[in-house]
Amino acid sequence: MSAYPRIIAHRCGGALAPENSLAGLAVAARLGCRAVEFDVMLTADGVPILMHDETLERTTYCAGRVADCTFAEIRACTASVPTLDEALKECRRLGLWVNIELKPAAGYETETGAVVGRWLVDYWDGRGVVSSFSEKSALAGRRALPNAAFALLCERLPDDWQDQVACLQAQSVHLAAADVDARTATVLGAIPWACYTVNDRSAAACLEQLGCSAVFTDRPDLWLPAEM
């Protein structure tokens, strides 16, 4: 796993651009970010696209469930939703490290991990990490990507986190910043860990003092390029 950059732009460009968009990637790079995070979901015809919600209404002019719409149907009503292929090509062009979060629609957990994982085998350069709140998606992705870096993603550190890390063969842990304290940092020990979503420099500094490797933020503009 390549080392974590300190600042990771959440959902491509954070709050500074439409989420999970190519425009967000451009904004992040222009600010000096070296890393971004985005969500990947499957359309009805199995195309991996950048999308957080199971439904289209909040972030597009389309309507309905992502899992019920083909990619052609989504593109017919909006051009703003990129495919995973388009996003990774742009990340390579901009030199961005990437956290690919598998975001399955309900009932498509295993399929999402397997399909995206097989796709990444052929088209991802491996610069970054894969994660998912869905254990089924993460494990299916891991089976397809035996050599990739994975992170265990959870809100708070579970009691059996070491067993989960071992099962996923994860190299790092991602946690909600609000649920991290000095005890959590001590328990984690030497394994790299990162926190989401941190939109305050002082909060980020406190986490860094505890040993946090990186923070996910909606406000990458709060940091200077040399600090990222």
KELOBA-13880 format. One line per 8 residues: number of its first residue (from 1); their letters; for each residue z, x, y of N, C-alpha, C. Coordinates in steps of 0.001 Angstrom, whole numbers. Each point is the difference from the previous one (the first is absolute). Layout:
# residues N
NUM	a	Z/X/Y/Z/X/Y/Z/X/Y  ...
This chain:
# residues 228
1	msayprii	0/847/-1198/0/-847/1198/0/875/1237  -947/-272/919/18/729/1261/1236/-397/800  531/919/800/1234/-223/739/-143/-1176/957  1106/-723/188/-9/-1140/912/-116/460/1451  -954/-524/755/81/124/1455/1223/-784/488  570/390/1134/1250/-613/470/-182/-1440/433  -1151/-327/607/-233/-1327/564/-1199/-640/-687  201/-1210/-542/-1060/-712/-707/-255/-1321/719
9	ahrcggal	-1209/-204/478/-343/-1233/712/-64/-1163/-992  776/-1031/257/137/-1158/-878/-1220/-921/114  -564/-360/-1144/-1176/-899/-41/-1134/524/883  -266/1250/-121/-1096/738/668/385/495/1378  177/-895/954/287/427/1365/1251/-584/582  840/-571/-852/1216/-630/496/-312/-1200/885  783/-148/1049/-170/-1134/914/-1056/272/1060  -678/1134/-76/-929/410/1049/-1444/-400/-283
17	apenslag	-237/-656/-1140/-1347/-432/-380/147/-1105/-1037  -1058/-765/-257/86/-988/-1077/436/669/-1304  931/-634/-709/552/653/-1187/-1028/151/-1114  171/1058/-770/-879/271/-1144/-1479/1/393  -303/672/1089/-1371/17/508/-491/1426/204  -1322/158/32/-580/1302/316/338/400/1436  99/-983/879/397/292/1382/1392/602/39  888/-484/-871/1343/559/-71/0/1453/-431
25	lavaarlg	-853/337/-952/-111/1392/-433/-435/889/1163  -959/-494/775/-497/767/1138/1098/204/1046  785/-1037/252/1099/103/962/1028/1023/-480  369/-93/-1272/982/933/-547/-470/1443/148  -1244/251/-351/-536/1365/104/-54/462/1441  -369/-890/901/-108/369/1407/1367/384/576  1070/-630/-496/1349/318/468/534/1302/-592  -696/514/-1001/449/1222/-639/705/-210/-1324
33	cravefdv	27/-1260/-486/602/-269/-1305/-752/753/-1086  748/485/-981/-610/654/-1146/58/-866/-1248  639/-1185/117/183/-842/-1184/11/-1474/376  -508/-820/-915/-13/-1443/179/393/-678/-1309  406/-1247/116/278/-849/-1157/-832/-1252/131  -515/-506/-1121/-653/-1312/31/157/-716/-1331  -227/-1331/47/169/-873/-1161/-1352/-306/-627  -36/-77/-1329/-1244/-281/-715/185/-1199/-922
41	mltadgvp	-889/-980/148/18/-1213/-807/-1397/-248/-549  -100/-714/-1122/-1298/-290/-607/-539/-1357/440  -1303/-50/260/-676/-1272/217/-243/-667/-1356  -548/-1215/38/-263/-738/-1238/-965/736/-914  -908/773/580/-962/752/-814/412/1460/-191  1290/286/210/535/1304/-352/-289/1128/954  -290/-315/1266/-239/1048/997/1325/348/687  419/1259/-17/1225/383/703/-237/21/1512
49	ilmhdetl	777/-809/725/-104/-45/1454/1360/285/613  3/352/1280/1249/227/705/533/-1333/502  1117/-446/-581/564/-1297/347/1465/-29/-418  848/-513/861/1420/-106/-302/368/-1354/-568  -445/-1082/644/388/-1349/-416/-868/-504/-1142  548/-930/-776/-797/-636/-1049/-1013/-979/578  244/-462/1230/-923/-909/662/-646/699/1187  -1132/-543/447/-834/677/991/276/-404/1448
57	erttycag	707/-1101/190/72/-590/1331/636/889/1069  1059/720/-322/742/728/1036/-801/1126/632  -812/686/-783/-657/1206/514/-1519/-97/95  -582/-1137/-379/-1459/-165/88/-333/-1396/510  -1298/-241/179/-467/-1338/356/-288/-839/-1244  276/552/-1171/-264/-697/-1259/1212/-855/-393  -185/-785/-1043/1080/-835/-523/-5/89/-1524  1181/-187/-583/105/-6/-1452/713/1221/-540
65	rvadctfa	140/22/-1328/648/1116/-676/-1009/1114/-258  416/1226/210/-878/1142/-249/-501/-22/-1435  889/-309/-933/-358/23/-1422/-983/-1091/-391  -212/-979/895/-938/-1101/-293/-1340/185/705  -124/1046/833/-1218/202/782/-714/1273/-451  -1314/-61/-93/-756/1215/-299/-62/875/1246  -340/1258/-202/-134/890/1146/-1109/-487/934  -1103/-485/-558/-1100/-501/829/456/-1170/857
73	eiractas	832/-867/-553/498/-1149/771/902/465/1136  821/1016/-262/874/511/1063/-815/690/1084  -964/809/-400/-837/699/978/-870/-972/798  -303/-1137/-565/-832/-981/710/719/-582/1210  1332/-7/-32/728/-569/1137/734/1042/825  55/1232/-471/596/1070/789/-526/1348/-469  -230/879/941/-444/1350/-352/1134/1004/130  1208/-495/310/1101/895/334/803/465/-1204
81	vptldeal	-242/-584/-1168/761/372/-1195/-739/1094/-758  536/1216/-27/-705/1089/-693/276/-4/-1496  -934/554/-744/240/273/-1410/818/1279/-115  588/199/-1154/725/1240/-251/-942/1189/123  -1223/-157/-472/-999/1053/99/-231/393/1457  -204/-992/854/-238/275/1420/1201/682/641  1200/-466/-346/1206/567/600/209/1457/-424  -190/279/-1280/218/1371/-463/-1057/963/536
89	kecrrlgl	-1224/-475/131/-1026/848/613/383/353/1436  538/-978/727/415/256/1374/1208/929/41  924/-160/-949/1154/897/-65/-444/1432/-264  -969/173/-880/-512/1347/-261/-654/574/1242  -766/-821/700/-683/472/1204/1003/418/1072  1100/-746/95/995/258/1030/1089/976/-457  -41/372/-1262/987/936/-518/1380/-598/-186  74/-1279/-377/1272/-693/-114/532/-26/-1431
97	wvnielkp	1242/363/-162/769/-220/-1231/257/-1499/-96  56/-578/-1212/92/-1451/-91/996/-457/-1058  782/-1023/359/824/-725/-968/-735/-1299/-328  -482/-87/-1240/-713/-1190/-466/1017/-916/-659  308/-1128/650/948/-947/-587/-754/-1110/-727  222/-106/-1294/-586/-1070/-798/708/-1301/359  -761/-981/468/574/-1260/471/-646/-1144/-784  487/-296/-1204/-659/-1004/-829/319/-1427/438
105	aagyetet	-982/-878/-137/270/-1425/126/773/-446/-1237  768/-1063/129/798/-492/-1118/-897/-278/-1207  396/522/-1135/-762/-188/-1218/-1022/1084/-271  -190/918/968/-1010/1053/-142/629/1393/54  1270/85/-354/722/1257/146/-614/1126/-838  -140/-234/-1284/-529/1041/-878/-1467/285/303  -771/-1050/225/-1424/179/286/-205/825/1269  793/-263/1027/-151/742/1255/252/1488/-209
113	gavvgrwl	1093/332/-676/289/1405/-250/-1067/680/-829  -488/-709/-1031/-997/592/-892/-1339/199/700  -468/-1029/711/-1304/78/659/13/1043/1113  1005/-59/853/74/969/1096/192/1411/-550  821/118/-1033/218/1311/-600/-1283/602/-551  -775/-811/-731/-1268/512/-545/-956/374/1119  5/-765/1062/-874/294/1129/408/1320/654  1304/204/142/478/1217/653/-300/1252/-810
121	vdywdgrg	-64/-126/-1314/-343/1147/-834/-1322/615/452  -948/-836/350/-1341/471/360/-176/306/1483  787/-649/866/-339/56/1427/1103/522/920  1171/328/-533/1090/484/856/204/1485/-232  224/736/1073/216/1443/-138/1449/340/-349  854/-1004/-110/1379/227/-415/923/468/1100  -474/27/1234/832/478/1111/878/-1141/515  1200/-93/-560/897/-1069/368/781/-502/-1190
129	vvssfsek	361/-1285/30/879/-565/-1014/-328/-1476/-198  261/-515/-1205/-186/-1417/-329/1371/-628/-182  148/-1248/451/1274/-699/-164/-243/-1495/-131  1045/-731/-418/-95/-1455/-69/1393/-588/-210  259/-1125/648/1229/-731/-289/-61/-645/-1383  -1204/-199/-500/-185/-594/-1319/77/1074/-1077  990/-106/-872/129/970/-1088/-1213/-45/-914  -512/-1218/-269/-1161/-130/-879/-1220/691/600
137	salagrra	-213/-182/1298/-1143/642/658/140/1508/-7  1199/471/335/222/1439/63/-231/648/-1362  513/-616/-1059/-146/584/-1326/-1444/-48/-483  -710/-1098/333/-1426/-71/-366/-796/1052/755  342/211/1264/-658/1042/767/293/1377/-551  1236/218/-398/379/1292/-566/-772/289/-1290  -191/-1017/-845/-751/211/-1244/-1433/436/289  -574/-532/1072/-1372/365/370/-57/1337/726
145	lpnaafal	1113/395/610/41/1207/839/1112/929/-482  -157/605/-1159/1093/807/-550/338/1233/818  -919/461/840/233/1232/746/299/-221/1481  26/-1255/444/224/-288/1415/1489/-23/334  311/147/1272/1375/-114/476/346/-1467/228  1144/-426/-523/486/-1361/194/1382/37/635  309/-1048/764/1328/-160/572/605/-1301/-509  1274/21/-336/725/-1224/-310/284/-709/1311
153	lcerlpdd	-471/-1243/138/138/-756/1250/967/-1157/-201  1079/-30/771/978/-1085/-87/721/-138/1341  633/-1150/210/717/-188/1256/1252/872/29  860/-170/-984/1189/832/-98/12/708/-1345  683/1090/-75/-5/810/-1212/700/-745/-1133  -718/-318/-1084/636/-712/-1108/895/926/-816  924/-597/-736/917/803/-798/-736/828/-1050  -1101/-565/-515/-749/708/-1049/-1208/750/558
161	wqdqvacl	107/466/1236/-1161/594/655/-519/1217/-758  869/764/-600/-455/1181/-730/-833/-385/-1220  395/-1087/-670/-789/-485/-1135/-1364/-489/471  -29/-684/1156/-1267/-491/536/-901/1158/432  583/1011/605/-768/1186/389/-591/663/-1234  789/114/-1041/-480/632/-1226/-1100/-822/-648  159/-1317/-35/-1002/-865/-612/-1337/83/732  50/27/1329/-1206/69/822/-511/1430/138
169	qaqsvhla	813/955/-384/-288/1416/258/-231/210/1497  884/-598/786/-108/61/1457/510/1341/512  -645/470/1043/403/1253/625/868/-210/1242  138/-1267/432/746/-287/1218/467/-1450/-19  813/-351/996/555/-1351/122/-204/-480/1425  -425/-1263/165/-143/-620/1319/988/-1153/113  745/-39/1110/1065/-977/181/-53/-619/1391  587/-1208/126/158/-607/1316/1044/783/786
177	aadvdart	-319/368/1214/907/820/805/1357/-668/198  8/-1320/129/1245/-716/265/999/108/-1148  -485/338/-1194/876/63/-1168/306/1430/-430  -256/966/888/263/1403/-320/1206/489/793  927/658/-708/1145/628/664/249/1364/-636  1057/651/435/286/1342/-493/224/3/-1512  614/-1037/-530/221/-68/-1448/-1330/-64/-739  -936/-804/527/-1322/-99/-622/-672/1360/-35
185	atvlgaip	67/706/1110/-620/1323/76/626/956/-1012  1315/-84/-159/686/863/-961/-420/-322/-1426  -92/-1291/-309/-397/-425/-1338/-1416/457/-323  -898/-79/978/-1393/398/-219/-129/1498/-267  874/770/585/-13/1438/-262/-1276/666/467  -661/705/-908/-1137/843/379/-1337/-720/-22  -68/-1217/-556/-1298/-678/-60/-437/-386/1417  -1267/240/369/-467/-399/1335/99/-1517/185
193	wacytvnd	380/-425/1199/73/-1425/290/-444/-280/1432  -548/-1214/177/-520/-419/1304/510/-1402/307  -3/-376/1276/554/-1289/419/-983/-809/839  50/-1308/-167/-785/-943/794/948/-1037/602  -351/-720/1034/-992/326/1002/802/407/1230  -203/1227/478/865/592/1014/-767/95/1311  459/-768/997/-706/-63/1284/842/532/1155  894/910/-322/903/575/995/205/1482/-318
201	rsaaacle	-193/835/980/96/1451/-222/1411/425/-418  1014/-599/598/1365/401/-341/340/-386/-1433  -466/-1162/-423/221/-413/-1391/-718/949/-952  -1213/395/358/-750/945/-832/726/1340/-82  573/446/1122/714/1277/20/1234/-47/-899  705/-1128/12/1173/-147/-863/-391/49/-1468  -1084/-655/-338/-475/11/-1380/-424/1408/-414  -650/703/920/-431/1359/-302/1207/903/-263
209	qlgcsavf	1081/-201/746/1219/788/-215/590/-268/-1386  -217/-1214/-510/494/-340/-1337/-875/585/-1110  -1205/466/391/-894/587/-992/-1284/-754/-226  -252/-1026/825/-1222/-798/-134/-1237/869/262  -979/-81/-905/-1210/805/144/-968/-562/1026  -40/-1341/133/-986/-633/882/447/-1410/336  -506/-523/1107/229/-1403/343/-1338/-690/206  -51/-1241/-436/-1131/-885/284/323/-724/1304
217	tdrpdlwl	-966/-70/912/270/-588/1311/-1152/-846/497  354/-1024/783/-1001/-790/723/-302/607/1358  770/1026/383/-144/603/1328/-228/1504/-81  -1111/412/-573/-275/1444/-71/-171/632/1377  -208/-819/1016/-158/528/1348/1308/544/575  1129/-236/-667/1280/517/485/176/1485/-291  -864/554/-839/91/1412/-350/-1187/783/556  231/1264/282/-1084/891/410/-717/522/-1228
225	paem	-1263/357/128/-745/508/-1161/704/1135/-730  625/903/734/676/1139/-631/1218/-413/-814  498/-1209/238/1199/-483/-710/-354/-756/-1278  -1280/-220/-239/-414/-845/-1113/-283/799/-1265
